Amino acid sequence: HLNHLGKILSKNLFLLSKLKYLADEPTRKLFYHAHIQPHLDYVSTVWDGASEANMKKLNSLYRRSAKLIVDKSRSHLSTEEKLQTLGILPFRKQLSFNKSVLMCKITRSKAPTYLTHLFVTSDVPYRTLRNDLVVPKPRIDLFKTSLSYSGARLWNDLPKPVKAAASVNAFKAQLLRHIKKTT
């Protein structure tokens, strides 16, 4: 899947590079959100625990998209600054955002039951630990990349006000503010 994803992203980045001479920055950003971002977001919660070599390739393609979107007048900026000026999260943070949104849907029973059955809510009576998920104990390190482990840890690490958002859309907005504040 990741090899196929890399090919799709490379093809779309080639098209974006051709657009650089024909379209302005907002149009190139629109192209990014329509033809690159959806491919990265698609089942990213499944493959975000892939090997570092695979993640490095995808991160390289992700960063190249920011370089192609930004106008030449701001080419002196670092790639991180380009991402920030475009309002695009860094690659790892985007993957964490996607997984956090899925975990929000799971904890609110808005996900398929086969996913909700992977997680158990902590029955600890302490108010500070309420609504946290039980993190399964891994016997091997490979298990730490699974959704049941990494998703529970990610959910438990989120601030309480973010987790208590009224709706999934409110959760996304609060999570985005939290991530940008910690960047």
N, CA, C and O of each residue as an XYZ file, in Angstrom:
732
protein
N       0.820     -1.188      0.000
C       0.000      0.000      0.000
C       0.868      1.258      0.000
O       0.578      2.210     -0.724
N       1.928      1.266      0.804
C       2.766      2.462      0.903
C       3.537      2.714     -0.390
O       3.762      3.866     -0.762
N       3.944      1.646     -1.076
C       4.604      1.833     -2.369
C       3.633      2.445     -3.377
O       3.996      3.351     -4.127
N       2.408      1.947     -3.389
C       1.377      2.486     -4.278
C       1.083      3.942     -3.923
O       0.939      4.784     -4.809
N       0.995      4.231     -2.637
C       0.753      5.595     -2.172
C       1.877      6.524     -2.626
O       1.622      7.645     -3.068
N       3.106      6.061     -2.518
C       4.246      6.856     -2.956
C       4.183      7.187     -4.438
O       4.514      8.302     -4.841
N       3.758      6.221     -5.255
C       3.634      6.460     -6.691
C       2.546      7.474     -7.000
O       2.730      8.356     -7.839
N       1.410      7.346     -6.322
C       0.311      8.298     -6.529
C       0.739      9.706     -6.126
O       0.480     10.672     -6.844
N       1.391      9.814     -4.980
C       1.834     11.124     -4.516
C       2.871     11.722     -5.461
O       2.833     12.921     -5.738
N       3.787     10.912     -5.953
C       4.794     11.399     -6.895
C       4.144     11.924     -8.166
O       4.538     12.967     -8.687
N       3.154     11.203     -8.663
C       2.451     11.633     -9.873
C       1.746     12.966     -9.634
O       1.824     13.873    -10.462
N       1.063     13.080     -8.506
C       0.345     14.318     -8.210
C       1.291     15.476     -7.894
O       0.971     16.629     -8.183
N       2.443     15.184     -7.309
C       3.435     16.226     -7.072
C       4.033     16.715     -8.388
O       4.364     17.893     -8.520
N       4.172     15.816     -9.360
C       4.633     16.217    -10.691
C       3.630     17.198    -11.297
O       4.014     18.219    -11.867
N       2.338     16.876    -11.169
C       1.304     17.778    -11.686
C       1.339     19.120    -10.948
O       1.166     20.175    -11.559
N       1.561     19.072     -9.641
C       1.654     20.297     -8.857
C       2.858     21.135     -9.291
O       2.791     22.363     -9.320
N       3.951     20.462     -9.626
C       5.137     21.206    -10.086
C       4.857     21.913    -11.409
O       5.386     22.999    -11.647
N       4.042     21.322    -12.264
C       3.666     21.974    -13.518
C       2.713     23.143    -13.261
O       2.747     24.152    -13.964
N       1.863     22.991    -12.243
C       0.934     24.062    -11.874
C       1.651     25.277    -11.291
O       1.127     26.390    -11.322
N       2.845     25.055    -10.762
C       3.591     26.140    -10.126
C       3.784     27.313    -11.074
O       3.835     28.464    -10.640
N       3.891     27.027    -12.373
C       4.120     28.083    -13.359
C       2.815     28.636    -13.934
O       2.825     29.655    -14.624
N       1.709     27.979    -13.657
C       0.441     28.389    -14.254
C      -0.566     28.956    -13.266
O      -1.445     29.728    -13.650
N      -0.450     28.584    -12.005
C      -1.473     28.952    -11.022
C      -0.845     29.671     -9.838
O       0.348     29.530     -9.568
N      -1.664     30.441     -9.137
C      -1.195     31.154     -7.958
C      -1.183     30.220     -6.742
O      -1.642     29.080     -6.810
N      -0.652     30.727     -5.639
C      -0.496     29.907     -4.425
C      -1.817     29.348     -3.895
O      -1.868     28.161     -3.572
N      -2.895     30.145     -3.788
C      -4.160     29.572     -3.296
C      -4.685     28.433     -4.178
O      -5.272     27.478     -3.669
N      -4.480     28.526     -5.472
C      -4.928     27.464     -6.373
C      -4.086     26.207     -6.181
O      -4.611     25.094     -6.197
N      -2.791     26.387     -6.000
C      -1.917     25.235     -5.758
C      -2.262     24.579     -4.420
O      -2.200     23.356     -4.297
N      -2.624     25.382     -3.422
C      -3.027     24.831     -2.127
C      -4.337     24.055     -2.269
O      -4.517     23.003     -1.655
N      -5.230     24.579     -3.072
C      -6.488     23.886     -3.346
C      -6.222     22.540     -4.022
O      -6.852     21.537     -3.688
N      -5.282     22.524     -4.978
C      -4.889     21.281     -5.639
C      -4.340     20.289     -4.611
O      -4.665     19.102     -4.651
N      -3.512     20.779     -3.694
C      -2.953     19.931     -2.638
C      -4.066     19.285     -1.811
O      -4.045     18.079     -1.568
N      -5.041     20.096     -1.380
C      -6.123     19.576     -0.544
C      -7.053     18.637     -1.308
O      -7.747     17.824     -0.699
N      -7.073     18.742     -2.617
C      -7.952     17.882     -3.414
C      -7.260     16.617     -3.908
O      -7.906     15.575     -4.023
N      -5.964     16.682     -4.203
C      -5.304     15.563     -4.875
C      -4.144     14.926     -4.113
O      -3.645     13.879     -4.525
N      -3.716     15.522     -3.036
C      -2.586     14.952     -2.283
C      -3.008     14.571     -0.871
O      -2.803     13.435     -0.444
N      -3.596     15.515     -0.145
C      -4.005     15.265      1.240
C      -4.942     14.068      1.406
O      -4.741     13.285      2.334
N      -5.955     13.888      0.553
C      -6.842     12.727      0.737
C      -6.119     11.387      0.640
O      -6.466     10.442      1.349
N      -5.132     11.301     -0.219
C      -4.378     10.048     -0.341
C      -3.559      9.782      0.915
O      -3.408      8.633      1.329
N      -3.033     10.840      1.521
C      -2.274     10.676      2.762
C      -3.185     10.317      3.935
O      -2.796      9.547      4.812
N      -4.374     10.866      3.950
C      -5.288     10.618      5.059
C      -5.966      9.255      4.984
O      -6.367      8.703      6.008
N      -6.096      8.715      3.781
C      -6.825      7.458      3.603
C      -6.136      6.336      4.367
O      -4.972      6.035      4.102
N      -6.820      5.728      5.288
C      -6.372      4.654      6.196
C      -5.000      4.918      6.824
O      -4.234      3.987      7.075
N      -4.703      6.185      7.072
C      -3.408      6.506      7.682
C      -3.291      5.923      9.085
O      -2.180      5.702      9.569
N      -4.419      5.670      9.746
C      -4.359      5.081     11.085
C      -3.890      3.637     11.046
O      -3.459      3.091     12.061
N      -3.974      3.022      9.884
C      -3.504      1.646      9.746
C      -2.001      1.613      9.481
O      -1.286      0.798     10.065
N      -1.521      2.487      8.610
C      -0.109      2.414      8.213
C       0.804      3.396      8.940
O       2.001      3.434      8.653
N       0.279      4.191      9.873
C       1.143      5.178     10.515
C       2.182      4.565     11.451
O       3.048      5.276     11.961
N       2.105      3.290     11.676
C       3.129      2.612     12.470
C       4.123      1.863     11.600
O       4.806      0.956     12.076
N       4.209      2.234     10.330
C       5.098      1.547      9.381
C       6.559      1.809      9.740
O       6.870      2.608     10.623
N       7.434      1.121      9.036
C       8.865      1.247      9.308
C       9.340      2.678      9.069
O       8.725      3.437      8.320
N      10.416      3.019      9.703
C      10.961      4.372      9.588
C      11.388      4.686      8.156
O      11.289      5.835      7.724
N      11.855      3.694      7.423
C      12.262      3.912      6.026
C      11.056      4.317      5.173
O      11.148      5.245      4.371
N       9.933      3.626      5.344
C       8.725      3.985      4.600
C       8.207      5.358      4.999
O       7.787      6.142      4.148
N       8.237      5.645      6.283
C       7.740      6.937      6.753
C       8.633      8.072      6.259
O       8.151      9.170      5.981
N       9.912      7.809      6.153
C      10.843      8.830      5.671
C      10.538      9.193      4.214
O      10.597     10.364      3.841
N      10.214      8.195      3.393
C       9.862      8.447      1.992
C       8.596      9.282      1.893
O       8.538     10.248      1.132
N       7.576      8.906      2.671
C       6.315      9.646      2.635
C       6.478     11.064      3.176
O       5.883     12.003      2.647
N       7.271     11.221      4.218
C       7.520     12.545      4.775
C       8.232     13.425      3.745
O       7.950     14.619      3.645
N       9.136     12.846      2.996
C       9.845     13.592      1.954
C       8.870     14.101      0.891
O       8.959     15.252      0.463
N       7.940     13.243      0.468
C       6.938     13.656     -0.518
C       6.015     14.722      0.071
O       5.638     15.671     -0.617
N       5.660     14.566      1.323
C       4.790     15.521      2.018
C       5.443     16.894      2.069
O       4.802     17.907      1.787
N       6.721     16.921      2.429
C       7.450     18.180      2.529
C       7.643     18.827      1.159
O       7.623     20.051      1.031
N       7.828     17.994      0.141
C       7.995     18.532     -1.206
C       6.735     19.266     -1.651
O       6.816     20.254     -2.381
N       5.574     18.786     -1.214
C       4.336     19.463     -1.591
C       4.313     20.899     -1.061
O       3.860     21.806     -1.760
N       4.793     21.111      0.157
C       4.828     22.468      0.715
C       5.765     23.355     -0.093
O       5.472     24.528     -0.324
N       6.882     22.800     -0.519
C       7.840     23.575     -1.319
C       7.245     23.978     -2.660
O       7.553     25.046     -3.188
N       6.394     23.123     -3.205
C       5.801     23.414     -4.508
C       4.618     24.383     -4.412
O       4.295     25.066     -5.383
N       3.990     24.440     -3.274
C       2.828     25.323     -3.114
C       3.265     26.776     -2.912
O       2.680     27.689     -3.495
N       4.278     26.986     -2.099
C       4.682     28.331     -1.694
C       5.276     29.102     -2.872
O       6.014     28.554     -3.691
N       4.930     30.395     -2.930
C       5.455     31.272     -3.974
C       6.962     31.442     -3.854
O       7.543     31.226     -2.790
N       7.585     31.830     -4.958
C       9.036     32.032     -4.975
C       9.467     33.149     -4.039
O      10.595     33.145     -3.545
N       8.585     34.100     -3.793
C       8.938     35.221     -2.912
C       9.224     34.747     -1.485
O       9.904     35.437     -0.725
N       8.708     33.577     -1.125
C       8.937     33.035      0.224
C       9.764     31.761      0.176
O       9.688     30.939      1.090
N      10.547     31.588     -0.871
C      11.344     30.365     -1.009
C      12.487     30.296     -0.006
O      13.069     29.230      0.193
N      12.818     31.421      0.631
C      13.889     31.439      1.623
C      13.475     30.787      2.946
O      14.333     30.496      3.779
N      12.192     30.558      3.148
C      11.699     29.948      4.383
C      12.083     28.476      4.452
O      12.239     27.816      3.425
N      12.232     27.969      5.667
C      12.462     26.529      5.833
C      11.164     25.790      5.517
O      10.096     26.400      5.458
N      11.257     24.502      5.317
C      10.063     23.723      4.992
C       9.048     23.772      6.128
O       7.846     23.841      5.872
N       9.507     23.739      7.375
C       8.595     23.828      8.521
C       7.861     25.161      8.514
O       6.665     25.218      8.799
N       8.578     26.232      8.190
C       7.944     27.552      8.127
C       6.950     27.620      6.972
O       5.902     28.256      7.087
N       7.272     26.972      5.872
C       6.345     26.934      4.733
C       5.061     26.207      5.116
O       3.962     26.667      4.810
N       5.210     25.069      5.789
C       4.027     24.329      6.243
C       3.189     25.186      7.183
O       1.961     25.208      7.094
N       3.861     25.885      8.074
C       3.157     26.712      9.051
C       2.427     27.863      8.373
O       1.284     28.151      8.728
N       3.053     28.531      7.406
C       2.388     29.642      6.725
C       1.214     29.161      5.883
O       0.255     29.901      5.667
N       1.291     27.918      5.407
C       0.187     27.352      4.629
C      -0.934     26.813      5.511
O      -2.025     26.515      5.023
N      -0.665     26.689      6.807
C      -1.668     26.132      7.717
C      -1.765     24.621      7.606
O      -2.811     24.039      7.894
N      -0.679     23.984      7.189
C      -0.637     22.533      7.047
C       0.203     21.970      8.187
O       1.299     22.458      8.460
N      -0.311     20.952      8.842
C       0.414     20.334      9.949
C       1.619     19.558      9.442
O       1.588     19.047      8.323
N       2.687     19.456     10.240
C       3.778     18.561      9.879
C       3.270     17.120      9.744
O       2.233     16.774     10.310
N       3.985     16.296      9.009
C       3.537     14.958      8.640
C       3.115     14.118      9.839
O       2.004     13.587      9.849
N       3.959     13.985     10.836
C       3.646     13.153     12.010
C       2.452     13.714     12.785
O       1.630     12.960     13.306
N       2.369     15.019     12.854
C       1.241     15.631     13.569
C      -0.063     15.426     12.805
O      -1.120     15.273     13.417
N      -0.001     15.420     11.473
C      -1.191     15.145     10.674
C      -1.668     13.713     10.917
O      -2.869     13.461     11.020
N      -0.724     12.785     11.008
C      -1.088     11.398     11.282
C      -1.698     11.261     12.679
O      -2.661     10.516     12.864
N      -1.145     11.973     13.655
C      -1.708     11.947     15.010
C      -3.094     12.578     15.036
O      -3.983     12.107     15.745
N      -3.276     13.639     14.264
C      -4.590     14.272     14.165
C      -5.614     13.271     13.625
O      -6.707     13.139     14.174
N      -5.258     12.571     12.555
C      -6.172     11.594     11.954
C      -6.536     10.490     12.946
O      -7.698     10.099     13.056
N      -5.529      9.996     13.665
C      -5.782      8.928     14.633
C      -6.616      9.436     15.804
O      -7.471      8.713     16.315
N      -6.377     10.665     16.228
C      -7.151     11.238     17.332
C      -8.617     11.400     16.953
O      -9.500     11.150     17.773
N      -8.883     11.812     15.723
C     -10.271     11.953     15.264
C     -10.945     10.582     15.240
O     -12.103     10.452     15.639
N     -10.230      9.566     14.777
C     -10.792      8.217     14.790
C     -11.072      7.769     16.221
O     -12.110      7.165     16.487
N     -10.167      8.056     17.132
C     -10.372      7.668     18.530
C     -11.565      8.406     19.129
O     -12.298      7.840     19.941
N     -11.766      9.655     18.741
C     -12.946     10.395     19.198
C     -14.216      9.694     18.728
O     -15.163      9.531     19.498
N     -14.234      9.288     17.482
C     -15.411      8.592     16.947
C     -15.612      7.250     17.637
O     -16.747      6.844     17.887
N     -14.531      6.568     17.943
C     -14.632      5.271     18.622
C     -15.195      5.447     20.024
O     -16.084      4.700     20.433
N     -14.684      6.434     20.770
C     -15.149      6.619     22.152
C     -16.578      7.121     22.216
O     -17.236      6.975     23.246
N     -17.065      7.703     21.151
C     -18.450      8.189     21.107
C     -19.372      7.229     20.377
O     -20.510      7.578     20.064
N     -18.895      6.030     20.104
C     -19.665      4.985     19.418
C     -20.160      5.443     18.047
O     -21.273      5.109     17.639
N     -19.340      6.197     17.352
C     -19.671      6.636     15.998
C     -18.775      5.934     14.977
O     -18.645      6.378     13.836
N     -18.173      4.857     15.398
C     -17.315      4.056     14.534
C     -17.903      2.646     14.491
O     -18.734      2.299     15.330
N     -17.480      1.835     13.524
C     -17.986      0.462     13.464
C     -17.705     -0.297     14.766
O     -16.720     -0.034     15.455
N     -18.585     -1.233     15.079
C     -18.461     -1.958     16.349
C     -17.177     -2.777     16.443
O     -16.656     -2.987     17.538
N     -16.662     -3.241     15.302
C     -15.423     -4.014     15.388
C     -14.260     -3.144     15.870
O     -13.269     -3.671     16.376
N     -14.366     -1.827     15.720
C     -13.335     -0.936     16.261
C     -13.620     -0.585     17.720
O     -12.698     -0.520     18.533
N     -14.879     -0.361     18.052
C     -15.199      0.007     19.435
C     -14.910     -1.144     20.398
O     -14.627     -0.914     21.573
N     -14.979     -2.377     19.903
C     -14.698     -3.529     20.765
C     -13.207     -3.697     21.045
O     -12.833     -4.488     21.911
N     -12.364     -2.981     20.342
C     -10.924     -3.051     20.591
C     -10.515     -2.294     21.851
O      -9.424     -2.504     22.382
N     -11.392     -1.418     22.322
C     -11.038     -0.519     23.417
C     -11.967     -0.699     24.601
O     -13.162     -0.955     24.452
N     -11.384     -0.556     25.779
C     -12.133     -0.661     27.023
C     -11.922      0.630     27.796
O     -10.790      1.083     27.969
N     -13.022      1.224     28.262
C     -12.931      2.439     29.064
C     -12.520      2.071     30.478
O     -13.011      1.099     31.052
N     -11.629      2.848     31.019
C     -11.137      2.617     32.374
C     -12.276      2.807     33.365
O     -13.036      3.771     33.277
N     -12.385      1.873     34.313
C     -13.442      1.981     35.324
C     -12.886      2.488     36.655
O     -13.428      2.197     37.721
N     -11.807      3.242     36.574
C     -11.194      3.818     37.772
C     -12.127      4.899     38.322
O     -12.614      5.736     37.562
N     -12.379      4.887     39.620
C     -13.321      5.860     40.194
C     -12.774      7.282     40.283
O     -13.537      8.216     40.530
N     -11.471      7.464     40.087
C     -10.894      8.800     40.202
C     -11.353      9.667     39.044
O     -11.309      9.248     37.888
N     -11.784     10.850     39.351
C     -12.329     11.747     38.332
C     -11.304     12.087     37.250
O     -11.667     12.217     36.081
N     -10.047     12.232     37.615
C      -9.034     12.624     36.635
C      -8.769     11.532     35.612
O      -8.320     11.827     34.504
N      -9.034     10.282     35.954
C      -8.774      9.181     35.033
C     -10.028      8.702     34.314
O      -9.957      7.794     33.486
N     -11.176      9.301     34.622
C     -12.417      8.906     33.965
C     -12.346      9.223     32.477
O     -11.729     10.210     32.076
N     -12.965      8.402     31.677
C     -12.994      8.519     30.214
C     -11.662      8.187     29.547
O     -11.526      8.341     28.334
N     -10.687      7.736     30.317
C      -9.461      7.249     29.711
C      -9.680      5.811     29.267
O     -10.587      5.130     29.745
N      -8.849      5.367     28.358
C      -8.946      4.002     27.855
C      -7.869      3.136     28.493
O      -6.792      3.620     28.840
N      -8.165      1.876     28.640
C      -7.186      0.935     29.166
C      -6.181      0.658     28.055
O      -6.556      0.259     26.953
N      -4.913      0.869     28.350
C      -3.849      0.606     27.377
C      -3.401     -0.839     27.577
O      -2.919     -1.199     28.651
N      -3.560     -1.671     26.537
C      -3.146     -3.071     26.697
C      -1.631     -3.184     26.874
O      -0.861     -2.380     26.349
N      -1.236     -4.195     27.619
C       0.191     -4.415     27.859
C       0.795     -5.153     26.656
O       0.355     -6.251     26.314
N       1.800     -4.548     26.021
C       2.410     -5.212     24.861
C       3.420     -6.270     25.301
O       4.200     -6.058     26.228
N       3.387     -7.398     24.624
C       4.391     -8.428     24.894
C       5.579     -8.268     23.961
O       6.692     -8.678     24.290
N       5.346     -7.672     22.799
C       6.438     -7.390     21.856
C       6.301     -5.942     21.383
O       5.210     -5.372     21.413
N       7.402     -5.362     20.954
C       7.400     -3.965     20.543
C       6.538     -3.706     19.316
O       6.020     -2.602     19.151
N       6.378     -4.690     18.466
C       5.573     -4.523     17.260
C       4.125     -4.180     17.600
O       3.462     -3.476     16.840
N       3.630     -4.671     18.732
C       2.260     -4.390     19.152
C       2.049     -2.906     19.443
O       0.924     -2.413     19.365
N       3.118     -2.197     19.776
C       3.004     -0.774     20.094
C       2.583      0.056     18.885
O       2.138      1.193     19.045
N       2.719     -0.494     17.683
C       2.297      0.224     16.477
C       0.839     -0.048     16.126
O       0.300      0.574     15.210
N       0.196     -0.967     16.840
C      -1.196     -1.306     16.536
C      -2.139     -0.199     16.999
O      -1.795      0.598     17.871
N      -3.315     -0.160     16.414
C      -4.301      0.847     16.767
C      -4.766      0.689     18.213
O      -4.968      1.684     18.909
N      -4.935     -0.538     18.665
C      -5.449     -0.738     20.022
C      -4.484     -0.207     21.087
O      -4.921      0.231     22.152
N      -3.200     -0.241     20.814
C      -2.221      0.283     21.774
C      -1.975      1.776     21.546
O      -2.156      2.590     22.451
N      -1.556      2.124     20.315
C      -1.180      3.514     20.050
C      -2.384      4.446     20.121
O      -2.249      5.595     20.541
N      -3.552      3.973     19.720
C      -4.755      4.797     19.795
C      -5.150      5.093     21.228
O      -5.505      6.225     21.556
N      -5.090      4.080     22.085
C      -5.432      4.279     23.497
C      -4.444      5.230     24.165
O      -4.843      6.101     24.938
N      -3.169      5.067     23.870
C      -2.163      5.976     24.455
C      -2.364      7.402     23.986
O      -2.295      8.345     24.775
N      -2.615      7.555     22.688
C      -2.828      8.887     22.133
C      -4.058      9.540     22.761
O      -4.025     10.718     23.119
N      -5.137      8.776     22.893
C      -6.367      9.313     23.487
C      -6.136      9.736     24.934
O      -6.578     10.806     25.351
N      -5.446      8.900     25.692
C      -5.202      9.205     27.103
C      -4.303     10.422     27.281
O      -4.394     11.109     28.299
N      -3.434     10.703     26.306
C      -2.517     11.837     26.399
C      -3.160     13.166     26.021
O      -2.585     14.225     26.272
N      -4.342     13.121     25.424
C      -5.018     14.367     25.042
C      -5.525     15.091     26.275
O      -5.905     14.448     27.254
N      -5.537     16.421     26.247
C      -6.079     17.179     27.386
C      -7.575     16.914     27.566
O      -8.292     16.692     26.590
N      -8.028     16.936     28.785
C      -9.437     16.664     29.102
C     -10.409     17.584     28.353
O     -11.422     17.098     27.850
N     -10.139     18.904     28.258
C     -11.097     19.757     27.540
C     -11.246     19.383     26.057
O     -12.327     19.526     25.485
N     -10.185     18.915     25.453
C     -10.254     18.509     24.046
C     -11.124     17.260     23.927
O     -11.979     17.174     23.045
N     -10.902     16.290     24.819
C     -11.685     15.047     24.773
C     -13.156     15.285     25.084
O     -14.015     14.524     24.638
N     -13.454     16.334     25.844
C     -14.829     16.596     26.262
C     -15.594     17.477     25.277
O     -16.674     17.966     25.609
N     -15.074     17.686     24.103
C     -15.746     18.527     23.107
C     -17.153     18.007     22.841
O     -17.408     16.805     22.924
N     -18.060     18.921     22.520
C     -19.477     18.584     22.366
C     -19.767     17.695     21.157
O     -20.677     16.867     21.205
N     -19.018     17.854     20.095
C     -19.255     17.065     18.881
C     -17.919     16.707     18.247
O     -16.868     17.171     18.688
N     -17.969     15.885     17.217
C     -16.743     15.494     16.522
C     -16.123     16.715     15.839
O     -14.902     16.872     15.846
N     -16.951     17.579     15.251
C     -16.423     18.784     14.611
C     -15.788     19.729     15.624
O     -14.745     20.323     15.352
N     -16.412     19.871     16.792
C     -15.830     20.696     17.854
C     -14.530     20.070     18.344
O     -13.571     20.778     18.652
N     -14.500     18.734     18.415
C     -13.274     18.038     18.802
C     -12.159     18.336     17.810
O     -11.036     18.633     18.217
N     -12.453     18.261     16.511
C     -11.437     18.543     15.490
C     -10.877     19.953     15.640
O      -9.665     20.158     15.564
N     -11.760     20.920     15.852
C     -11.320     22.309     15.987
C     -10.443     22.489     17.223
O      -9.395     23.131     17.150
N     -10.863     21.925     18.360
C     -10.071     22.053     19.587
C      -8.751     21.302     19.474
O      -7.723     21.773     19.960
N      -8.777     20.136     18.837
C      -7.554     19.360     18.658
C      -6.573     20.112     17.768
O      -5.375     20.140     18.049
N      -7.063     20.708     16.719
C      -6.200     21.478     15.821
C      -5.552     22.645     16.564
O      -4.360     22.904     16.400
N      -6.331     23.340     17.376
C      -5.759     24.436     18.178
C      -4.709     23.901     19.141
O      -3.649     24.504     19.306
N      -4.999     22.771     19.776
C      -4.039     22.171     20.721
C      -2.750     21.772     20.016
O      -1.658     22.022     20.527
N      -2.868     21.158     18.855
C      -1.668     20.717     18.123
C      -0.851     21.907     17.669
O       0.374     21.902     17.790
N      -1.514     22.931     17.146
C      -0.782     24.113     16.678
C      -0.120     24.854     17.845
O       0.940     25.458     17.684
N      -0.752     24.801     19.012
C      -0.182     25.466     20.198
C       1.082     24.723     20.655
O       2.024     25.349     21.142
N       1.108     23.402     20.502
C       2.260     22.622     20.956
C       3.349     22.506     19.895
O       4.407     21.937     20.161
N       3.106     23.035     18.698
C       4.107     22.934     17.633
C       5.196     23.942     17.815
O       6.124     24.001     17.009
